[in-house]
Amino acid sequence: MSSEPPPPGSGQPPDEDPFKKQPPPAEGGGSPYDGPSPPTPPQGSPYDSPYGDQPPPHGGGDPYGPGGPYGGDPLAGMPPLADSGKRTVARLIDMILVGLVVWLLTLAFGVEEYTLNADKMEYSRGFGQALIAAVLYTGYDTIMISRSGQTLGKKLFKLRVANLDNGSTPSVQTTLVRSLVLWIPFAFCCACIWTAIAGGWSYFDKPYKQGLHDKAAKTVVVSTG
């Protein structure tokens, strides 16, 4: 079956993710897939083997430049990377929205723990609440991002999660990895400290502004507006 897009007016919807990077047109205006085998695209994934069968370039140089080990800029053809400040605010909005649901469920199922200390009652979070938080935060991110690349907070700030190698919306598996890395430590041991570390990594990471959860899933966050 031909991989060429349907002609205009054919009525057949495209199969590709609308955000996925497309290969550049071949010289002369023909299809880039004409011939016995498809050509090698000029932008390589930064997660491929850096040099292939070739020795590393002498003197190093910019690893993300056209002659670098990554074979060019993987972000070519994608929207600009998202501002880390907007990412933080969007994440806080998501945390508040899901946190309210977690709080309501902990009240409904009675999983909160109280410790009576003299005349003062102290509240502490138990395993049951941590489990509910882990499931809800992970499920929220996984379902929302695998559908459109956006959570509610990201939609508000016109941000989107994308695969670094091709710009498409991450799969359920990819998004699940991303969500687990972010939310499991948050729920069971490190709370907001881990979220600040994982998400705050994007403020300093170069050149892709990835959080630690982005690095685990090989994703980036880009601006859509």
LUMNU-606979 format. One record per residue (C-alpha): residue number from 1; chain; residue in three letters; x, z, y. Coordinates in pm, 1 decimal. Layout:
<recs>
nr_kette_rest_X_Z_Y
NUM_A_ALA_X_Z_Y
...
</recs>
This chain:
<recs>
nr_kette_rest_X_Z_Y
1_A_MET_0.0_0.0_0.0
2_A_SER_132.2_-94.5_339.6
3_A_SER_234.3_192.6_565.3
4_A_GLU_158.7_-8.3_877.3
5_A_PRO_-112.5_140.2_1104.7
6_A_PRO_-452.0_-29.2_1088.5
7_A_PRO_-512.8_-301.8_1345.2
8_A_PRO_-715.3_-210.2_1655.9
9_A_GLY_-1087.2_-218.1_1595.5
10_A_SER_-1056.7_-184.8_1217.8
11_A_GLY_-1250.4_140.8_1224.5
12_A_GLN_-1004.3_309.9_986.9
13_A_PRO_-881.4_645.8_1118.9
14_A_PRO_-505.6_705.6_1116.1
15_A_ASP_-371.8_927.0_837.5
16_A_GLU_-85.6_1071.1_1038.6
17_A_ASP_-80.0_1398.1_1228.8
18_A_PRO_-139.3_1291.6_1591.9
19_A_PHE_154.7_1505.9_1704.4
20_A_LYS_401.3_1374.8_1449.2
21_A_LYS_700.0_1190.3_1586.8
22_A_GLN_687.1_819.7_1512.7
23_A_PRO_988.2_604.7_1422.7
24_A_PRO_1101.7_373.8_1703.4
25_A_PRO_997.0_7.5_1681.1
26_A_ALA_1242.6_-224.5_1513.0
27_A_GLU_1431.4_-480.4_1719.7
28_A_GLY_1229.8_-791.6_1779.4
29_A_GLY_896.3_-610.7_1773.3
30_A_GLY_851.0_-605.3_1395.3
31_A_SER_753.0_-312.4_1182.7
32_A_PRO_1036.5_-63.6_1128.8
33_A_TYR_937.6_-60.0_761.9
34_A_ASP_966.9_-434.0_694.3
35_A_GLY_1213.0_-518.5_421.2
36_A_PRO_1293.0_-365.8_83.0
37_A_SER_1352.0_-12.9_212.6
38_A_PRO_1280.5_176.8_533.6
39_A_PRO_1568.9_215.4_776.7
40_A_THR_1730.8_547.0_846.8
41_A_PRO_1574.2_701.6_1158.2
42_A_PRO_1818.0_774.8_1440.8
43_A_GLN_1715.8_1139.8_1475.0
44_A_GLY_1817.4_1357.6_1183.4
45_A_SER_1688.6_1699.1_1093.3
46_A_PRO_1915.9_1983.2_1206.7
47_A_TYR_1866.2_2131.6_862.6
48_A_ASP_2009.9_1836.1_672.4
49_A_SER_2366.0_1842.0_548.9
50_A_PRO_2564.8_1826.5_873.5
51_A_TYR_2808.9_1550.8_788.5
52_A_GLY_2681.6_1383.1_474.9
53_A_ASP_2964.8_1182.5_321.9
54_A_GLN_3151.6_1157.7_651.1
55_A_PRO_3420.4_1398.3_771.2
56_A_PRO_3333.7_1613.8_1073.5
57_A_PRO_3413.2_1454.3_1408.5
58_A_HIS_3757.0_1539.4_1539.0
59_A_GLY_3758.8_1803.0_1806.9
60_A_GLY_3402.2_1924.2_1750.3
61_A_GLY_3204.8_1823.0_2059.7
62_A_ASP_2833.5_1874.1_2115.4
63_A_PRO_2675.4_1918.1_1769.5
64_A_TYR_2339.9_1806.8_1908.4
65_A_GLY_2465.2_1495.9_2087.6
66_A_PRO_2427.9_1139.1_1961.1
67_A_GLY_2758.3_1155.6_1776.9
68_A_GLY_2721.0_1513.8_1658.4
69_A_PRO_2660.5_1638.1_1306.0
70_A_TYR_2284.7_1656.5_1359.3
71_A_GLY_2262.7_1282.7_1421.2
72_A_GLY_2101.5_1311.9_1763.5
73_A_ASP_1843.0_1533.7_1924.9
74_A_PRO_1563.2_1631.4_1680.3
75_A_LEU_1340.9_1704.6_1980.5
76_A_ALA_1340.4_1342.2_2092.4
77_A_GLY_982.1_1219.4_2114.8
78_A_MET_840.5_1572.9_2130.4
79_A_PRO_694.7_1764.3_2426.1
80_A_PRO_928.2_2002.2_2612.8
81_A_LEU_1006.1_2339.4_2460.7
82_A_ALA_770.6_2617.4_2568.1
83_A_ASP_866.5_2874.3_2826.3
84_A_SER_959.5_3201.3_2652.7
85_A_GLY_766.6_3405.9_2909.0
86_A_LYS_445.2_3219.3_2833.1
87_A_ARG_511.0_3263.4_2462.1
88_A_THR_538.9_3638.7_2511.8
89_A_VAL_212.9_3667.8_2707.2
90_A_ALA_32.7_3446.9_2453.4
91_A_ARG_161.2_3667.9_2171.8
92_A_LEU_44.6_3983.5_2350.6
93_A_ILE_-304.0_3835.3_2385.0
94_A_ASP_-312.5_3756.8_2013.0
95_A_MET_-188.6_4106.7_1928.9
96_A_ILE_-461.8_4265.9_2139.2
97_A_LEU_-736.9_4048.1_1989.3
98_A_VAL_-633.2_4109.7_1629.1
99_A_GLY_-544.3_4471.6_1703.4
100_A_LEU_-902.9_4541.3_1810.4
101_A_VAL_-1026.4_4407.7_1476.4
102_A_VAL_-768.3_4619.4_1291.7
103_A_TRP_-881.8_4929.7_1479.9
104_A_LEU_-1249.0_4864.9_1405.1
105_A_LEU_-1178.6_4810.1_1035.8
106_A_THR_-968.8_5124.4_1007.3
107_A_LEU_-1259.3_5320.8_1153.2
108_A_ALA_-1508.4_5150.3_923.1
109_A_PHE_-1304.4_5214.4_607.4
110_A_GLY_-1175.1_5554.6_713.9
111_A_VAL_-808.3_5474.7_656.0
112_A_GLU_-676.0_5658.7_960.8
113_A_GLU_-483.0_5980.8_902.5
114_A_TYR_-495.9_6299.7_1105.9
115_A_THR_-262.2_6597.0_1100.1
116_A_LEU_-376.4_6934.3_1230.8
117_A_ASN_-91.1_7100.8_1418.4
118_A_ALA_-194.0_7444.5_1555.4
119_A_ASP_-471.8_7371.7_1802.7
120_A_LYS_-384.1_7003.9_1840.2
121_A_MET_-487.9_6715.5_1618.3
122_A_GLU_-222.7_6444.3_1591.5
123_A_TYR_-294.0_6088.8_1483.7
124_A_SER_-61.7_5893.5_1258.9
125_A_ARG_-98.0_5549.0_1111.2
126_A_GLY_-130.7_5545.2_733.0
127_A_PHE_-48.6_5289.2_470.7
128_A_GLY_-407.5_5164.4_463.8
129_A_GLN_-402.9_5076.3_831.6
130_A_ALA_-63.8_4910.1_796.8
131_A_LEU_-194.7_4700.5_509.8
132_A_ILE_-500.6_4591.2_706.2
133_A_ALA_-280.9_4503.0_1004.2
134_A_ALA_-39.4_4300.4_788.3
135_A_VAL_-320.4_4104.0_622.9
136_A_LEU_-510.9_4031.7_943.7
137_A_TYR_-212.9_3938.8_1160.9
138_A_THR_-61.7_3720.6_887.6
139_A_GLY_-393.3_3556.0_804.1
140_A_TYR_-477.1_3495.1_1170.3
141_A_ASP_-147.6_3322.3_1244.0
142_A_THR_-144.3_3127.6_918.2
143_A_ILE_-498.2_2991.8_946.1
144_A_MET_-489.5_2911.7_1317.5
145_A_ILE_-143.4_2754.7_1332.6
146_A_SER_-177.0_2551.0_1011.7
147_A_ARG_-500.0_2398.6_1148.1
148_A_SER_-389.3_2299.5_1497.3
149_A_GLY_-51.9_2456.7_1570.0
150_A_GLN_-220.3_2701.5_1807.1
151_A_THR_-352.8_3055.0_1811.9
152_A_LEU_-605.2_3157.1_2077.9
153_A_GLY_-326.0_3287.2_2299.4
154_A_LYS_-129.5_2966.7_2261.9
155_A_LYS_-435.5_2755.9_2340.7
156_A_LEU_-484.7_2950.7_2661.4
157_A_PHE_-128.3_2878.4_2773.7
158_A_LYS_-116.7_2524.6_2629.7
159_A_LEU_151.7_2598.0_2372.5
160_A_ARG_184.9_2467.3_2019.0
161_A_VAL_393.4_2536.4_1708.9
162_A_ALA_552.5_2224.2_1558.3
163_A_ASN_787.5_2137.6_1274.2
164_A_LEU_1133.1_2087.1_1416.9
165_A_ASP_1219.6_1790.8_1198.0
166_A_ASN_918.2_1569.3_1272.2
167_A_GLY_697.9_1736.8_1534.5
168_A_SER_392.5_1766.1_1309.5
169_A_THR_163.3_2065.0_1267.3
170_A_PRO_320.3_2307.4_1017.5
171_A_SER_172.7_2326.3_668.6
172_A_VAL_3.6_2637.9_532.7
173_A_GLN_317.3_2721.3_335.6
174_A_THR_543.6_2683.5_638.8
175_A_THR_309.5_2883.6_859.5
176_A_LEU_276.6_3156.7_597.8
177_A_VAL_655.3_3200.0_590.5
178_A_ARG_661.5_3214.7_969.9
179_A_SER_380.4_3469.9_980.2
180_A_LEU_522.1_3694.3_706.8
181_A_VAL_861.6_3716.1_876.5
182_A_LEU_693.9_3819.1_1202.4
183_A_TRP_420.7_4054.5_1083.0
184_A_ILE_531.7_4231.6_763.5
185_A_PRO_807.9_4432.2_938.3
186_A_PHE_569.7_4490.6_1229.8
187_A_ALA_302.4_4641.1_1006.4
188_A_PHE_510.0_4854.3_771.5
189_A_CYS_823.6_4974.2_943.7
190_A_CYS_931.7_4847.9_1283.6
191_A_ALA_608.8_4793.7_1477.0
192_A_CYS_661.4_4648.6_1824.2
193_A_ILE_1040.4_4681.4_1800.1
194_A_TRP_1056.2_4404.8_1539.7
195_A_THR_809.7_4185.8_1729.0
196_A_ALA_1023.2_4220.6_2041.9
197_A_ILE_1338.6_4130.6_1850.2
198_A_ALA_1190.7_3838.4_1655.4
199_A_GLY_998.9_3690.8_1947.2
200_A_GLY_1253.9_3783.7_2212.5
201_A_TRP_1518.9_3588.1_2025.7
202_A_SER_1375.4_3274.0_2185.8
203_A_TYR_1495.8_3390.8_2528.7
204_A_PHE_1857.6_3353.3_2417.5
205_A_ASP_1848.5_3098.7_2136.3
206_A_LYS_1999.8_2757.7_2204.8
207_A_PRO_1921.8_2474.8_2192.0
208_A_TYR_1574.9_2516.2_2036.1
209_A_LYS_1453.9_2850.2_2182.7
210_A_GLN_1348.3_2970.0_1838.9
211_A_GLY_1236.9_3317.4_1748.1
212_A_LEU_1363.1_3459.0_1419.4
213_A_HIS_1032.2_3364.9_1257.8
214_A_ASP_1077.1_3008.0_1387.6
215_A_LYS_1420.9_2991.4_1231.2
216_A_ALA_1284.5_3108.3_896.9
217_A_ALA_1009.5_2843.0_902.2
218_A_LYS_1214.2_2569.9_1079.7
219_A_THR_962.6_2539.1_1362.1
220_A_VAL_969.4_2529.5_1741.3
221_A_VAL_710.0_2607.9_2008.5
222_A_VAL_641.9_2330.8_2258.0
223_A_SER_430.2_2289.1_2569.9
224_A_THR_118.8_2070.4_2547.6
225_A_GLY_28.1_2069.3_2916.4
</recs>
